[in-house]
Amino acid sequence: MAIVLASTEGLPHEEWLEYRRMGIGGSDASVVCGINRFKSPVELWIEKIGQFPPQEAGEVAYWGNVLEPFVRGEFTKRTGVDVSLVKQILQSEDHPFMLANLDGICRHPDYGDVVFEAKTSSSYRSAEWEGDTIPDEYVLQLQHYMAVTGFKGAYIAVLLGGNRFKWQFVERDDEIIDMLIKLESDFWGRVRSNTPPTLDGSDASVKFINERFPGGLVFKIELPKDAEALIHQYDIASDMLDKYTEQKQEAENLLKQMLGEHEAGSIGDRIVTWKSITQERLDSKTFKAEHPALYKKYANKTSYRRFSIRSAN
């Protein structure tokens, strides 16, 4: 069952973000499980320990909030099921690290009170909504909400590409919920103990590792046996990167040739642009030669650690 952690009625956005840091929300569930395409577990961990400044909502999140009342109203119009707003942040009584910020609650004839969730999605992701399927990250979000509330089901409604509407009912799955509770409990334990998850290839991991180990010890150490597999992985990825970088550049060059003197072209629902941009930049080399004293006064010295792998021979 859930208890009320805070009312969101008139709650400033900054305070709402602080409450989100007090636990794991529904949109965090897929990140914790490692299946979110937009955020890594390391990035979420850094957010929860307060090392990332509050992020401004992007265009997708903005329009999702703007269109939520429309999606909710259309759902009621098509199904006859009323949606009650929930202007509260809910917290699981049994697992206090699990939070829920619901879009609404509905009444189901067989399951009683159930979760309502409104979504908007681009036409590019329409295939993920075909038939009875919904994206995996939303499956986990709904099951997370059912874990917090104790409800037995959830409605989800989505506006696809601005012109296609779908909705469906999702039943509670206790196996998924048990998995979520375990994974989220482990993740929250890492937040509380300031222990990062396994590092990955995300920008957040790069930022974390660079800040945690600024360097200074110049002597060489013997690496553990696991390093061999990682070096092999690095070599293969480097070869693939070179290959795909060349393929990308080839496609770019041929598209530029098609555009010629034109700045934009279109095919289907894609637009290709090659625009002229003028920028003013300081010629630091000339400035240093002509005004060495001023250059020395205003020059900034930066340091970083350069990573490379080479043969010992």
C-alpha positions in Angstrom: 0.0 0.0 0.0 1.0 3.6 -0.5 1.3 6.6 1.8 1.4 10.2 0.7 4.9 11.6 0.8 3.9 15.1 -0.4 1.2 17.1 -2.2 2.1 18.4 -5.6 -0.6 21.1 -5.5 1.4 24.3 -6.1 4.7 22.5 -5.4 7.6 24.4 -7.0 9.5 22.4 -9.6 12.7 22.6 -7.6 11.1 21.1 -4.6 9.5 18.4 -6.7 12.9 17.5 -8.0 14.2 17.2 -4.4 11.4 14.8 -3.6 12.3 12.7 -6.6 15.8 12.4 -5.2 14.3 10.7 -2.1 13.6 7.5 -3.9 13.1 5.7 -7.2 10.2 6.8 -9.4 8.3 5.0 -12.1 10.3 6.5 -15.0 13.5 5.4 -13.1 12.5 1.7 -13.1 13.7 1.0 -16.7 17.0 2.8 -16.0 17.7 0.7 -12.9 17.0 -2.4 -15.0 19.4 -1.2 -17.6 17.0 -1.1 -20.6 16.4 2.7 -20.9 17.8 4.0 -24.2 18.2 7.5 -22.9 19.8 7.2 -19.5 22.3 4.8 -17.9 22.2 3.5 -14.3 25.4 5.5 -13.6 23.7 8.7 -14.7 20.7 8.0 -12.6 22.9 7.2 -9.6 24.8 10.5 -10.0 21.4 12.3 -10.1 20.2 10.6 -6.9 23.4 11.4 -4.9 23.0 15.0 -6.0 26.0 15.4 -8.2 24.1 16.4 -11.3 22.3 19.8 -11.3 18.6 19.7 -12.0 18.0 19.1 -15.7 15.6 21.3 -17.7 12.8 19.3 -19.2 13.3 18.8 -23.0 10.9 19.3 -25.8 9.6 15.8 -25.6 8.8 16.0 -21.8 7.3 19.5 -22.3 4.9 18.5 -25.0 4.1 15.3 -23.0 2.9 17.5 -20.1 1.1 19.9 -22.3 -0.8 17.1 -24.1 -1.5 15.0 -21.0 -5.0 16.6 -20.4 -5.9 15.9 -24.0 -4.8 12.3 -23.8 -6.7 11.9 -20.5 -9.9 13.4 -22.0 -9.7 11.4 -25.2 -9.3 8.2 -23.1 -12.5 9.0 -21.2 -14.3 9.9 -24.4 -13.5 6.6 -26.1 -13.8 4.3 -23.1 -16.4 6.0 -20.8 -13.9 5.5 -17.9 -13.4 8.6 -15.8 -9.9 9.5 -14.6 -9.3 11.1 -11.2 -6.2 13.3 -10.9 -3.6 12.4 -8.2 -1.8 15.6 -7.1 0.4 13.7 -4.7 3.8 11.9 -4.6 3.1 8.5 -3.2 5.5 6.3 -1.3 5.4 2.5 -0.8 4.8 1.7 2.8 6.7 -1.6 2.6 9.5 -0.3 0.4 10.0 3.4 1.1 12.6 3.9 -1.7 9.8 3.3 -4.2 7.9 6.4 -5.2 5.0 7.1 -7.6 3.8 10.3 -9.3 0.6 9.0 -11.0 -1.1 10.7 -13.9 -4.4 9.5 -12.5 -6.5 6.7 -11.0 -9.4 4.9 -12.8 -12.1 2.5 -11.6 -12.1 -0.9 -13.3 -15.2 -3.1 -13.0 -13.2 -6.2 -12.1 -10.0 -4.8 -10.5 -11.2 -1.8 -8.6 -8.9 1.2 -8.5 -6.2 1.0 -11.2 -3.4 3.3 -12.4 -3.8 5.6 -15.4 -0.8 6.7 -17.4 -0.9 9.1 -20.4 1.9 9.1 -23.0 2.8 10.9 -26.2 5.1 9.3 -28.7 6.6 10.1 -32.1 5.6 8.3 -35.2 9.1 6.8 -35.4 8.2 4.6 -32.4 4.8 3.4 -33.7 6.1 -0.1 -34.2 6.7 -0.5 -30.5 2.9 0.0 -29.9 1.7 -2.5 -32.6 -1.0 -5.0 -31.5 -1.0 -5.4 -27.7 2.6 -4.5 -27.2 3.9 -1.4 -25.4 7.5 -0.3 -24.9 9.4 -2.3 -22.3 10.2 0.9 -20.3 6.5 1.6 -19.9 5.7 -1.9 -18.8 8.2 -1.5 -16.0 6.9 1.9 -15.1 3.3 0.6 -14.8 4.4 -2.4 -12.7 6.4 -0.1 -10.5 3.3 2.0 -9.9 1.3 -1.1 -9.1 4.0 -2.2 -6.6 3.7 1.2 -4.9 -0.1 1.4 -4.8 -0.9 -2.3 -4.5 -3.3 -2.0 -7.5 -4.1 -4.9 -9.7 -4.0 -3.2 -13.1 -3.3 -0.1 -15.1 -4.6 1.7 -18.1 -2.1 3.3 -20.5 -3.2 5.7 -23.3 -0.9 7.1 -26.0 -1.1 9.7 -28.8 1.2 8.5 -31.6 2.7 11.0 -34.0 0.0 13.5 -33.1 -2.7 11.7 -35.1 -3.2 8.2 -33.8 -4.6 7.2 -30.4 -4.3 3.9 -28.6 -5.1 2.6 -25.1 -4.9 -0.7 -23.4 -5.2 -2.4 -20.0 -2.2 -4.0 -18.3 -2.6 -6.5 -15.5 -0.3 -6.7 -12.4 2.6 -9.1 -12.8 4.0 -10.1 -9.5 7.1 -11.8 -11.0 8.1 -8.5 -12.6 7.3 -6.6 -9.4 9.4 -9.0 -7.3 12.3 -8.4 -9.8 11.8 -4.6 -9.6 11.8 -4.6 -5.8 15.1 -6.5 -5.7 16.9 -4.4 -8.4 15.6 -1.1 -7.0 16.5 -2.1 -3.5 20.1 -3.0 -4.6 20.3 0.3 -6.6 19.0 2.4 -3.6 21.5 0.6 -1.4 24.3 1.9 -3.7 22.8 5.4 -3.5 22.8 5.3 0.3 26.3 3.9 0.5 27.7 6.2 -2.2 28.8 3.1 -4.2 28.4 3.5 -8.0 26.8 0.9 -10.3 29.0 -1.0 -12.8 30.5 1.6 -15.1 29.4 1.6 -18.7 30.1 3.6 -21.9 27.8 6.6 -21.0 29.0 10.2 -20.8 28.0 10.0 -17.1 30.5 7.2 -16.5 33.2 9.2 -18.3 32.5 12.2 -16.1 32.4 10.2 -12.9 35.7 8.3 -13.6 37.6 11.4 -14.6 36.5 13.3 -11.5 37.1 10.4 -9.2 40.6 9.6 -10.4 42.3 12.9 -11.4 45.7 11.2 -11.6 49.1 12.0 -10.2 50.7 8.5 -9.5 53.1 8.0 -12.4 54.4 4.5 -11.6 53.1 1.5 -13.5 50.9 -1.1 -11.9 50.1 -4.7 -12.9 46.5 -4.9 -14.1 44.2 -7.8 -13.1 43.5 -10.7 -15.5 40.1 -9.2 -16.5 42.0 -6.4 -18.3 42.8 -8.7 -21.2 39.2 -9.2 -22.1 38.5 -5.4 -21.8 41.5 -4.6 -24.0 40.2 -7.1 -26.6 36.8 -5.4 -26.4 38.5 -2.0 -26.8 40.4 -3.1 -29.9 37.4 -4.6 -31.6 35.3 -1.6 -30.9 38.0 0.7 -32.2 38.2 -1.2 -35.5 34.4 -1.1 -35.8 34.4 2.6 -35.0 36.9 3.3 -37.8 34.8 1.3 -40.2 31.5 3.0 -39.4 33.0 6.4 -39.2 34.2 6.0 -42.8 30.8 4.7 -43.8 29.1 7.7 -42.1 31.4 10.1 -43.8 30.8 8.5 -47.2 27.0 8.8 -46.8 27.5 12.4 -45.7 29.6 13.3 -48.7 27.2 11.7 -51.2 24.2 13.5 -49.6 26.1 16.8 -49.8 26.8 16.1 -53.5 23.0 15.6 -54.0 22.3 18.9 -52.2 24.9 20.8 -54.2 24.3 24.6 -53.7 21.0 24.0 -51.9 20.9 24.2 -48.1 18.1 21.6 -47.5 16.5 18.6 -49.1 13.8 16.2 -48.1 12.8 12.6 -48.7 9.8 11.0 -47.0 9.6 12.4 -43.4 13.4 13.2 -43.2 15.0 16.5 -43.9 18.7 16.9 -44.8 20.4 20.2 -44.3 23.8 21.6 -45.2 23.7 25.2 -44.0 26.4 27.9 -44.2 27.4 29.1 -40.7 29.7 32.1 -40.0 31.5 32.3 -36.7 34.0 34.7 -35.2 36.9 33.0 -33.4 39.9 34.4 -31.7 43.1 33.6 -33.6 45.1 32.6 -30.5 48.3 31.9 -32.3 48.4 35.5 -33.8 47.3 37.0 -30.5 50.0 35.3 -28.6 52.7 36.4 -31.1 51.5 40.1 -31.2 50.5 40.5 -27.5 52.4 37.9 -25.5 51.9 39.7 -22.1 48.1 39.9 -22.5 48.0 36.3 -23.8 49.9 35.1 -20.7 47.6 37.1 -18.4 44.3 35.7 -19.8 45.4 32.2 -20.9 43.8 29.3 -18.9 45.8 26.2 -18.2 43.8 23.0 -18.3 44.9 19.4 -17.5 43.4 16.0 -18.3 44.4 12.4 -18.5 44.9 10.9 -22.0 43.9 7.2 -22.3 45.6 5.0 -24.9 46.5 1.3 -25.4 49.7 0.3 -27.2 52.1 -2.6 -27.4 54.7 -2.9 -24.6 57.4 -3.9 -27.2 
